[in-house]
Amino acid sequence: MSSDSAGHVAHSTIVPESETPPRTRVRRFLTAADGVAIEAVYEPGAAGGRGSGGVFVIAHGFTGDLGRPHVRRVARTLARYGAVVTFSFRGHGASGGRSTVGDREVLDLAAAVAWARGLGHPRVTTVGFSMGGSVVLRHAALYGPGSDAREVREVREGAWKAGEAREAREDAQDAKDAQEAREEARTDAVVSVSAPARWYYRGTAPMRRLHWLVMRPEGRLLSRYGLRTRIHHRDWDPVPLSPVEAVPLITPTPLLIVHGDRDAYFPLDHPRMLATAAGDHGELWLEPGMGHAENAAADELLHRIARWSVAQAG
């Protein structure tokens, strides 16, 4: 959906806060690495103010935003176990830009994670739903340990594909910036709920409708005014790393894959593909009777997810 895939890590514009942190809700517009403004909200949670421990960064699904009731419900539940950062992906809510349906959204998540760390939290868990579930997987792979070689290679390939040879000659600086960005935007645990394993899946009626929204001008018009989601008109070029390709690269970061057995968008071969790719490194929960994403995630499941995250901290 964009002419320059978000397969690279650019230097973040997030600066750690220096004032005495308030113990109240904070709303802020962050700047993603490509300059897009991202609406974000921090809530200290039941445990108290910033720096008290872990923080959950919630990545919503396509057509969602941080103010949607189902996102607020997830945030309220997780806030019983730690601080929470919610944000609206590009093209959603009050954020700028246009949705690339999972490509450059990894930069939005990286900005939110870096902000959470800048507020003093030593441990971050990313929790993504549907499109957000695919984004947390790619983010963990691209900003995780040992990703230097992948990042330099992808920057080089993207530069030449765009006809910008000068970018390829700046690999050394890119690698240095990437190392700094990875450190401030890395996650310590990953939870992916209702995520696809592969791109361009059209095997269910809901996904065929979604592709019509994304690929057709009249679909994008309907999405903009009917669903309050602004979609980029360009195809992906290059095609970003798929979720199933990203999963093996996440290790050793703890990974939890959650999927409902009544998901109308992505059948069970998707989570099983992800779990196979993860091997012993990942954990798979197949939830009986659960449908798709935030709306289908029962409070009991959200409590279990939060407890799993807390347990990963030892």
N, C-alpha and C positions, 0 to 999 in steps of 0.2 A: 504493500500500500504506500510505499515511499520510495524516493529515488536513492536514498542512502539508508540501508538497513541499520537497525540498532544493535548490530552484532559487536560494536566496539564500545569501549568505556572511555568517556571523555571526562575531563576534570570537572568536579562538582563545584557549584557556586555556593554550597551550604557552608556557613561559618558557625562554629560552636557559639552558643549563647554565653555571655560573660556576666550578665546581671544575676542577682539572686533570683532563682526561679520561682515564679508564683505557683501555688498549688491549685490553680483553677484552669478552666478550659481556655485554650488559646487557639485562635484562628489565624492562619498565615497563608500567604501566597508564596510558594516555593518556585524556584527556577530550575527546570530540567536542564540537562547538559546541552541540549540543542536550543535552549532559550525559551521554551514554552512555559507559560505560567500555570502552576498547578495549585489548585485550592486544597488546603489541608487543615485538619483540626486535631489538636492534641488534648487528651483528657487524662488526668492523673490516675484515675481508677480508685478502687476502694482502698488500696494499700497506701495512698497518700501522694505526696508530690513527686516531682521528677527526680531521677537518680536513685529512687528507692528500690529499683530492681529491674525486672524485665518489662518489655513493651511489645505489644502486638501491633503490627502494621497490616491493615486490612486492605486487600485488593479486590474491589467489587467486580461484578460481571458486566458484560456488554449491556448498554442502556441504563446502567445504574449510576449512582453518584453518592457522595457521602451523606446526603440528606434523605435518601430514600428510606422508608420505614423498615424494610428488611435489613438494610445495612446498619441502621441505628440499633435494631434489636441485637444483631451480632455484636456490635460494639458494647452495648450495655452488659451483655453476658460475659464477654471476655474481660471487661473492666473489673470484674470481681476478683480477677487473678493477676492483674497488673495494669500498667498504663496502656492506653490505646491511641494509635494514630489512624485516622481515616482520611482518605483523600479522594478526589475525583480525577479519573484518568482524563487525558487530553480529549477534547471534543465532548466531554460530559460535564454536566453541572456548570459551575462557574469557572472551570478551568479553560484555558485558551486552547488554540490549535484545533485539529480535527483528528478523529479516531483513526488509527491504523490497524485496529482490530487485533492487537496483540504484538505488533512489531516494535514500534518505538515506545510503546507503553512501558517497556522495561526501564527506560530512562526516568519515567515518572515515579516508578516504584523506588528506583535508586535514590532519587531526591528525597522521598519520604523517609526511607531508611536512614539516610545520612542525617536528616533533620532530627529523627528520633535519637540517634547516637549523640548528636550535638547538644541535646537537651540533658545529657548525663546518664543515659541508660546503658549499662554495660552489656545487656543481652537483648537481642531482637529476634522475634519470631514473625515471619511473614505468613499470612493466612489469605489464600486466594480462592475465588469462586469462579468457575466456568472460564471465561476469558482471563480473569484475574488468576485462576488456577494455573493456566498455561504461562502467564507472565511470571509468577513466583518461581516456577521451575527454571525458566530461561534466566531469570535474574540470578538465582543461586548458582547456576553453572557459569555465567559470565563474570560474576563478581566474587566467585569463590576461590579457595586455595588452588594454586597451580594453574591459573588461567592465563598467565602471561603469554605463552606461546600462541594460544588460540586468539587472544585479543590482537596481538601484533599481526598475525596472519590475516585476520578478518579486516583489520584496518587497511592493510595493503591491498587485499582483493577488492574491497569496496572503493578504494581510491582509484585503482586502475579501471574498474568498471565504469566509474563516473567520468573517466577521462581526466583525472586530476593527478597526474604523475608526481606532482610536488608533494602530495600527501604521502606517497610511498617513500619519498626521501626523508621524511620526518619520523620514521618509525621509532627511532631511539627516544625522541621526546614523547611520542605517543605512549611508549611503554612506561616511561617514568610517570606520566600523568595517570595512566591506567592503574599503576600500583597504588598511587595515592587515593584514587577514586574507589578502588576495590576495598581498601581498608576502612574507609568511612561509610561505605554503602553495603558492606557485606551483611549477610544474615547468619544467625546462629542456629536456626531451625526453620524448616519449611513444611507448611501444611497446604496441600493442593486438593481442593474439593470440586468434584464434577468437571474436571478438566478433560479436554480432548488429548488424545495421544499423538494425533497426526493432523496436518493441515488439510483443508479443502474437502472435509468429510461432508457428504450429501446423502447419507444413507437413511436419514429420518426426515419426516415432513417438517419439523421445526427447523432443521438445519438447511433444508432447501429454501424455506422462507427467509432465513437469515442471509443466505447467499444472494437471494433476490434483492434484499435491502441493501447489501453492501456493493453489489456489482452493477446494479441498474440505476441510471439517473433518477428515475421516478421513485425507486426504493430509497435512495439517499435523501430525496426530498421529503418523503413520508417520515423517514427516521428523524430528520431535522425538526420538523414541525409537530409530528405526532408523538415521537418518543424522546424528544429533547436531546438527541444525539447527533452530532455533526461528524460525518464520515468523510475521510479523504477519498478523492476520486482516483488516485493512482494505484496501480497494482504494485505488489511487493516486488522490489528489484534492488538487490537480490532477495530471494526467499529466505527468511530468517530460520535459524536453528529451530527444529520442531521440538515439541515437548519430549517425545520419546528419545530423541537424540540428546537432549539436554540432561536427562535424568542420570545417565552414568557419570556425568561430569560433576555432579553435586557432591559426591562423597569427598570428605567424611562428614559433611553437614547432615544432621539427622533429618529424615524425610518421612512424612506421613501422607499417604494417598487415600482419600475418602471418596466413595462413590455410592450412589443409590441404585438398588436393583430395579427401580422403576423410572430411571432417568429417561425422559422422552427425547433428549437431544443426542446423548452419546451412550450407546449400549455398553455392556460389560466388557467387551473386548478392549475398549480403551483403557480402563484402569488396569486390566490384566497385562496389557502391553507395557504400561508404565512400570508395574510391579516387577515384571520380568526383566526389564531394562535396569531396574534398581538392584536386583539381586538381593543378597543378604543385607544390603545397606538400607533398604526402604521397608516400610511397614504399610500394609494394605488393609483398610477396613471397608468391607462391602456391607452397606446398611440396608437391611430388609425394609421394604415399603417406602423407602425414600425416593423422592423425585429429583429435581434438578436445582442445584445451587442454593443461594441464601434462603429463598422462600421455602425450600423443602428441608432445611437444616433445623431439626428440632432443638429446643433448648438443652435437652439432655445430651445430645450429640455435641453441641457447642461446649458444654461443661467438660465432656470427656476430652475434646480437643485441647482445651485450656490446661487440663490436668496433664495430658501428654506433654505439652510444651514445658510446663513447670518441671516435670520429671527429667526432661533432657538436660536441665541445668545441674542435675545431680544434687 
